[in-house]
Amino acid sequence: MKTIQRSPVKPIVSIDLLEKVDVRVGTVLLVEEVPGSDKLVKLTVDFGDHKRSILVGMKLERWNPKEVEEKQALFVVNLTPRKMMGEVSEGMLFDIGYADGLTPVLAVPEKPVPDGTRAG
């Protein structure tokens, strides 16, 4: 296993602040290129009662970003939508390792759960 330089622990937050972050399980239905971007791909994610487009910078991190299709992962779903490269991102993918200089991996549930299930 690769030795990493761990990032420092972030400042303490209150439980009230943490409870405001809405993290849910979603299934990646489709991974598409974002025209003109060398790092972004657009994920279409199923959250059970709705689908969202979420832009992620995984193009340089994975040989084949499509390998995450049909996989469940954790997403933050209550961020303000953000426009990047002419596309709107309606959330954020949780991944593990990027801040520590590792090739990121998905944060996934231990076993399949219904799309839209809340974390926390």
Secondary structure, DSSP 8 states (H G I E B T S, - for coil): --------------HHHHHHS-EEEEEEEEEEE-TT-SS-EEEEEE-SS-EEEEEE--TTT-S-GGGGTT-EEEEE--S--EEETTEEE-SEE-EESGGGTS--EE---SS---TT-B--
